[in-house]
């Protein structure tokens, strides 16, 4: 479900800014590292984990804002190739910076004490933390969907996705809106990393791995489509786990084949809308 | 604009000069220089093949490494497992990579812009996944080490080349083959077919209006680019003494894209210059710091904001600046 968080950010940026953000996986990784660092300083007990996770995600959101403000906005309206390569360059720079700061050793964060227990379901043992993540995903999805649908800012964001110029002509500060969207998307990526940190080891290289996965998810569901991303994350998970069950060696292959098949039939994704 | 300058540049046989210089690299006697030159030359072919798509036809492929990988595995498997001679195994790389490009390309050229890039990436990842998991044929995750050198005994029997190592002989073969490929690619770009590709890049709609079957041209460019990438891959597998799944991984695709951009898209020699610059730079920087990706990222940002035309574009700009006072 955490994959959904990351993919939602990727999809949001594409939907509004029309850019595929390769650095999004790096934001996810940095979110995990930032949380690790904060946990080193503060510890995880007494509800502090939630503070550190939020702090990590906010730090990444701030980073995203800076990047958009100083660099990224110069590339709007340029060739997609330049935008793509810029985000790739960003991923390289930030990924290596993380390596400089935290080294190549694996890092790990202990689970918050409130959720270290586990319970049994159909004979399987599930850590409470994992269940919490499974429930948190849809909750965040619903929150964001409500924000996009019901609030004024949400309306502006949806309008910007459709027609940037008209929105600007109507007196909306589109530049600030774009920065806001980038910050929000970076926040989602960072939060994904922060929340995954107690479940998985934090390593350099987790960024390139996750970006491909998130990419597959949004392509299947539909770039820029909110529920599409949700659906894409579900399908991705199912194909991967059932693939492992039935054809253990070709599950990755099945995922990419599905992505290619979707692109061939409906390039804008299952629930997406074609670009003008 | 800079017609006088480009005339002198064109009249001077630069490519021949570079070819001659390249042939003399083993004479320096350094195993390292030959290795470096070999690396550069193969990447130059790979980047030039991509340029046919990105630079000339305006199709941004993000999965060009797939055909590089297919070519490498084809030549590698045929030479190691089937013990076929290089003379058969090498063209087979182009045939198979071209065939895959034909199948994948048929679907890709139906899409436009960003969707095209995404589908090429998806296909490349499929190729990578197969190479990664199909242990029986590709060696899976471990790859396929110890691809043999082609039999170049005839070179050793020539008087001048007798004292050279096998790797030097292979290097000379690479130089000649890549020169041949680049010559063919140059002919393609300058042919009416190549001109039509540029027309499609500039305005696909207008090209359609004047009766060009745009998709068919794009597909042809896709197949050609794939086939030449396959040849580059075939050479690289032997040069690298092994073929590994990461040959087809998406980071390789972005690497070759960066080379093309660094040298200058849409100029014929740009990608080769880009390959030269990037590999030399890599060699220099890796000896100082382990953070090569960081430096590469910075270079890329500077390039994107400062010199979108790449090195070739920057050189042209400089040339124009220099030639202006003379004309005034």
HADDOCK unambig.tbl for C-alpha pairs under 7 A between the chains (distance, minus, plus):
assign (segid A and resid 82 and name CA) (segid B and resid 304 and name CA) 6.51 0.50 0.50
assign (segid A and resid 86 and name CA) (segid B and resid 301 and name CA) 6.28 0.50 0.50
assign (segid A and resid 89 and name CA) (segid B and resid 297 and name CA) 4.15 0.50 0.50
assign (segid A and resid 89 and name CA) (segid B and resid 300 and name CA) 6.00 0.50 0.50
assign (segid A and resid 89 and name CA) (segid B and resid 301 and name CA) 6.45 0.50 0.50
assign (segid A and resid 90 and name CA) (segid B and resid 297 and name CA) 6.39 0.50 0.50
assign (segid A and resid 92 and name CA) (segid B and resid 293 and name CA) 5.35 0.50 0.50
assign (segid A and resid 92 and name CA) (segid B and resid 294 and name CA) 5.69 0.50 0.50
assign (segid A and resid 92 and name CA) (segid B and resid 297 and name CA) 5.37 0.50 0.50
assign (segid A and resid 93 and name CA) (segid B and resid 293 and name CA) 6.57 0.50 0.50
assign (segid A and resid 93 and name CA) (segid B and resid 294 and name CA) 4.38 0.50 0.50
assign (segid A and resid 93 and name CA) (segid B and resid 297 and name CA) 5.22 0.50 0.50
assign (segid A and resid 93 and name CA) (segid B and resid 298 and name CA) 6.95 0.50 0.50
assign (segid A and resid 96 and name CA) (segid B and resid 291 and name CA) 6.39 0.50 0.50
assign (segid A and resid 96 and name CA) (segid B and resid 293 and name CA) 6.47 0.50 0.50
assign (segid A and resid 96 and name CA) (segid B and resid 294 and name CA) 5.46 0.50 0.50
assign (segid A and resid 249 and name CA) (segid B and resid 133 and name CA) 6.16 0.50 0.50
assign (segid A and resid 252 and name CA) (segid B and resid 129 and name CA) 6.32 0.50 0.50
assign (segid A and resid 253 and name CA) (segid B and resid 126 and name CA) 5.68 0.50 0.50
assign (segid A and resid 253 and name CA) (segid B and resid 129 and name CA) 5.37 0.50 0.50
assign (segid A and resid 253 and name CA) (segid B and resid 130 and name CA) 6.64 0.50 0.50
assign (segid A and resid 256 and name CA) (segid B and resid 122 and name CA) 5.95 0.50 0.50
assign (segid A and resid 256 and name CA) (segid B and resid 125 and name CA) 6.54 0.50 0.50
assign (segid A and resid 256 and name CA) (segid B and resid 126 and name CA) 5.65 0.50 0.50
assign (segid A and resid 257 and name CA) (segid B and resid 126 and name CA) 6.46 0.50 0.50
assign (segid A and resid 259 and name CA) (segid B and resid 122 and name CA) 6.55 0.50 0.50
assign (segid A and resid 260 and name CA) (segid B and resid 119 and name CA) 6.04 0.50 0.50
assign (segid A and resid 260 and name CA) (segid B and resid 122 and name CA) 5.54 0.50 0.50
assign (segid A and resid 260 and name CA) (segid B and resid 123 and name CA) 6.58 0.50 0.50
assign (segid A and resid 263 and name CA) (segid B and resid 119 and name CA) 6.29 0.50 0.50
assign (segid A and resid 264 and name CA) (segid B and resid 107 and name CA) 6.32 0.50 0.50
assign (segid A and resid 267 and name CA) (segid B and resid 115 and name CA) 6.37 0.50 0.50
